[in-house]
Amino acid sequence: MARNAADPVPRKSAGRGRPRSADRGQVVSCRLPAEELRAFDALCLQLGAKSRSDGVRSVVRMASGFLEFSREDSARLEEIRYELGKIGTNVNQIALAANRGRAPMVRAQWATVGELRRSLPVVARVLNQIIAEHRRQGVALFLKFAEGQESARHG
């Protein structure tokens, strides 16, 4: 097959090889000194990145202002949210039992239960906002990417 000088990439025959697509993204490569590469690999490990490519994507998202949690941190946040819900349920059950006379409490204990009942929802709301913001930014990033791909196809 003859190659056109304006075509920088040789074309493969139809039906052979991996199909070319404009929405696959671009490869970015760079050289790093050994010390920086070790530091980057340590960061990838900390972020829970499965590959250096995942690590680069995470670093780019963080530099762009997106909340970026490691898989471990995301799992911890979900666990904390779950535990807060259970604690809130238990505090409400204690208050209900005390109101029904099944669990007599002194004034200091009532004050503590009341404070827990007021503060737990605030903590849970803040945690939910953090998780929701993380998801929202991830979705926004994906939508922005998808819109760019759609524009590239039609533009």
PyMOL commands that set and color helices and strands:
alter all, ss='L'
color gray80, all
select helices_A, chain A and resi 22-24+34-47+52-63+71-99+107-154
alter helices_A, ss='H'
color red, helices_A
deselect
rebuild
show_as cartoon
